Amino acid sequence: MLLHDTALIYGRYLRQSLRSRFALLFGVLVPGLLLQLGLFGASFAGFTIIIEQDQGVVERMRVTPVSRLALLLGRVLRDATVFVFQAVLLVLASLVMGLRAPVPGVLIGFAFVALLTVSLASLSYALAMKVRTPQEFGPAINAMTMPMMLLSGLMLPMTLGPRWLDVLSHFVPFRYLVDAVRDAYVGSYATAHMLYGVLVVLAFTALAVTVGTRVFRTAGA
């Protein structure tokens, strides 16, 4: 009897929650959470290189004829696959909780997560090849990721904050990605936010992979 009554009350209020306007907030929060997943996950990917250097894995790779670009791309594509899979799980959970987003918009969000992961993981591996110790690597990554998170509007649009903060956030490339994915999640594809987001993420990815490859070549990894 208790379980039956509890299930009835639970079902009633759960349906109310899913039909409420609060569910619309998921269209704002989920894009930010997706990119936050890529931001922090990919930025700390370089820890694995440090471990491999300590274990002699990098030394053994030096004597192989494998392309240095392949050594980098193999790692970053692995990272992109993992984080896109996690993004899929996040979106599925959000759909259950009330997220309403067009399928093309969701797919665009996954593409942004993949490219962001490739770019940040490339830079993370490059930095790890230079610093070589966790004690140096961790603080350096935190010093870069925290401003990006705070000034990108991950949780809420920067337009809701003070004017000076909104202006300052335009100097953070990550903000353009967040705005683009938010537009995609409401079905707005032909917007300035989308154009800027695509241009920024493509340019950032190309630059990051170039830097990462150059570091791998000079380090002999």
C-alpha positions as CSV (number, residue, x, y, z in Angstrom):
1,M,0.0,0.0,0.0
2,L,2.8,2.4,0.9
3,L,4.7,1.7,-2.2
4,H,1.6,2.1,-4.4
5,D,0.7,5.5,-2.9
6,T,4.3,6.7,-3.0
7,A,4.5,5.7,-6.7
8,L,1.3,7.6,-7.5
9,I,2.5,10.8,-5.8
10,Y,5.9,10.5,-7.3
11,G,4.5,10.0,-10.8
12,R,2.2,13.0,-10.5
13,Y,5.0,15.4,-9.4
14,L,7.5,14.1,-11.8
15,R,5.1,14.7,-14.7
16,Q,4.6,18.3,-13.4
17,S,8.3,18.8,-13.4
18,L,8.8,17.5,-16.9
19,R,6.1,19.8,-18.2
20,S,7.2,22.9,-16.3
21,R,9.1,25.8,-17.9
22,F,12.1,24.9,-15.7
23,A,12.8,22.2,-18.3
24,L,13.6,25.0,-20.7
25,L,16.7,25.8,-18.7
26,F,18.3,22.6,-19.9
27,G,18.6,24.2,-23.3
28,V,20.9,26.7,-21.6
29,L,22.7,24.5,-19.1
30,V,23.4,21.3,-21.2
31,P,25.4,23.0,-23.9
32,G,27.6,24.6,-21.2
33,L,28.0,21.2,-19.5
34,L,29.0,19.5,-22.7
35,L,31.8,22.0,-23.4
36,Q,32.8,22.0,-19.8
37,L,33.2,18.2,-20.1
38,G,35.6,18.7,-23.0
39,L,37.4,21.7,-21.4
40,F,38.4,20.0,-18.2
41,G,38.7,16.4,-19.4
42,A,40.9,17.2,-22.4
43,S,43.0,19.8,-20.6
44,F,44.3,17.3,-18.1
45,A,44.9,14.6,-20.8
46,G,48.6,15.4,-20.7
47,F,49.0,13.6,-17.4
48,T,49.1,10.3,-19.3
49,I,52.1,11.5,-21.3
50,I,53.9,12.3,-18.1
51,I,53.2,8.8,-16.8
52,E,54.3,7.2,-20.1
53,Q,57.6,9.2,-19.9
54,D,58.2,7.9,-16.4
55,Q,57.6,4.3,-17.6
56,G,59.8,4.6,-20.6
57,V,57.0,4.3,-23.2
58,V,57.9,7.5,-24.9
59,E,61.6,6.4,-25.2
60,R,60.5,3.2,-26.9
61,M,58.4,5.2,-29.4
62,R,61.4,7.3,-30.4
63,V,63.0,4.4,-32.2
64,T,59.9,3.5,-34.3
65,P,59.3,4.9,-37.8
66,V,55.8,6.0,-36.8
67,S,54.8,9.5,-37.8
68,R,54.9,12.1,-35.0
69,L,51.6,13.4,-36.2
70,A,50.1,9.9,-35.9
71,L,51.5,9.6,-32.3
72,L,49.6,12.8,-31.5
73,L,46.4,12.1,-33.4
74,G,46.1,8.6,-32.1
75,R,46.0,10.0,-28.6
76,V,43.7,13.0,-29.2
77,L,41.2,11.0,-31.3
78,R,41.0,8.4,-28.4
79,D,40.3,11.3,-26.1
80,A,37.7,12.7,-28.4
81,T,35.9,9.4,-28.7
82,V,35.8,9.0,-24.9
83,F,34.4,12.5,-24.3
84,V,31.8,12.4,-27.1
85,F,30.6,9.1,-25.6
86,Q,30.3,10.8,-22.2
87,A,28.5,13.7,-23.9
88,V,26.0,11.3,-25.4
89,L,25.3,9.9,-21.9
90,L,24.8,13.4,-20.6
91,V,22.4,14.4,-23.3
92,L,20.4,11.1,-22.9
93,A,20.1,11.8,-19.2
94,S,19.0,15.4,-19.9
95,L,16.3,14.2,-22.3
96,V,14.8,12.1,-19.6
97,M,14.8,15.2,-17.3
98,G,13.1,17.4,-19.8
99,L,15.6,18.7,-22.4
100,R,14.0,19.5,-25.7
101,A,16.5,20.0,-28.6
102,P,16.5,19.3,-32.3
103,V,18.6,16.3,-33.4
104,P,20.8,18.4,-35.8
105,G,21.5,20.8,-32.9
106,V,22.5,17.9,-30.6
107,L,24.8,16.5,-33.3
108,I,26.4,19.9,-33.8
109,G,27.0,20.0,-30.1
110,F,28.8,16.6,-30.3
111,A,30.9,17.9,-33.2
112,F,32.0,21.0,-31.1
113,V,32.9,18.7,-28.2
114,A,35.0,16.5,-30.4
115,L,36.9,19.4,-32.0
116,L,37.4,21.1,-28.6
117,T,38.7,17.9,-27.2
118,V,41.1,17.4,-30.1
119,S,42.5,21.0,-29.7
120,L,42.8,21.1,-25.9
121,A,44.2,17.6,-25.7
122,S,46.8,18.5,-28.3
123,L,47.9,21.5,-26.3
124,S,47.8,19.5,-23.1
125,Y,50.1,16.8,-24.5
126,A,52.4,19.5,-25.9
127,L,52.6,21.2,-22.5
128,A,53.2,17.9,-20.7
129,M,56.1,17.1,-23.0
130,K,57.7,20.4,-21.9
131,V,57.1,20.4,-18.2
132,R,57.5,16.7,-17.6
133,T,56.4,16.6,-13.9
134,P,52.8,16.6,-12.5
135,Q,53.8,19.3,-10.0
136,E,54.4,21.7,-12.9
137,F,51.7,20.5,-15.2
138,G,48.7,20.7,-12.8
139,P,49.0,24.3,-11.8
140,A,49.8,25.4,-15.4
141,I,46.6,23.8,-16.6
142,N,44.5,25.2,-13.8
143,A,45.8,28.7,-14.6
144,M,44.6,28.4,-18.2
145,T,41.3,26.6,-17.7
146,M,39.8,28.5,-14.8
147,P,39.7,31.9,-16.7
148,M,38.3,30.1,-19.7
149,M,35.5,28.6,-17.6
150,L,34.6,31.8,-15.7
151,L,34.6,34.1,-18.7
152,S,32.9,31.8,-21.2
153,G,29.4,31.7,-19.8
154,L,29.3,28.0,-19.4
155,M,26.5,28.0,-16.8
156,L,24.6,31.2,-17.9
157,P,25.0,33.6,-20.8
158,M,27.5,36.3,-20.2
159,T,24.9,38.9,-21.4
160,L,23.2,38.4,-18.0
161,G,26.2,39.8,-16.2
162,P,27.7,43.3,-15.9
163,R,28.4,45.0,-19.2
164,W,32.2,45.2,-18.6
165,L,32.3,41.4,-17.9
166,D,30.4,40.7,-21.1
167,V,32.9,42.8,-23.1
168,L,35.8,41.1,-21.4
169,S,34.5,37.6,-22.2
170,H,34.7,38.3,-25.9
171,F,38.4,38.0,-25.6
172,V,38.0,34.4,-24.5
173,P,37.6,32.1,-27.6
174,F,35.8,29.5,-25.6
175,R,32.8,31.9,-25.3
176,Y,32.1,31.7,-29.0
177,L,31.8,27.9,-28.8
178,V,29.3,28.1,-26.0
179,D,27.1,30.6,-27.8
180,A,27.2,28.6,-30.9
181,V,26.1,25.3,-29.2
182,R,23.4,27.2,-27.4
183,D,22.0,28.4,-30.7
184,A,22.2,24.9,-32.1
185,Y,20.2,23.5,-29.2
186,V,17.3,25.9,-30.0
187,G,17.4,25.2,-33.7
188,S,19.1,28.4,-34.7
189,Y,21.8,27.5,-37.2
190,A,22.2,30.5,-39.5
191,T,23.3,33.0,-36.8
192,A,26.4,35.1,-36.2
193,H,27.1,33.0,-33.0
194,M,27.2,29.9,-35.1
195,L,29.5,31.4,-37.7
196,Y,31.9,32.7,-35.1
197,G,31.8,29.5,-33.2
198,V,32.6,27.4,-36.2
199,L,35.4,29.7,-37.4
200,V,37.0,29.8,-33.9
201,V,36.8,26.1,-33.2
202,L,38.3,25.2,-36.6
203,A,41.1,27.7,-36.3
204,F,41.8,26.7,-32.7
205,T,41.9,23.0,-33.6
206,A,44.3,23.6,-36.6
207,L,46.6,25.8,-34.5
208,A,46.6,23.3,-31.5
209,V,47.3,20.3,-33.7
210,T,50.1,22.2,-35.4
211,V,51.7,23.2,-32.1
212,G,51.2,19.7,-30.7
213,T,52.8,18.0,-33.7
214,R,55.8,20.4,-33.6
215,V,56.4,19.7,-30.0
216,F,56.2,15.9,-30.6
217,R,58.7,16.2,-33.4
218,T,61.2,18.3,-31.5
219,A,60.9,16.2,-28.3
220,G,61.4,13.0,-30.3
221,A,58.2,11.4,-29.0
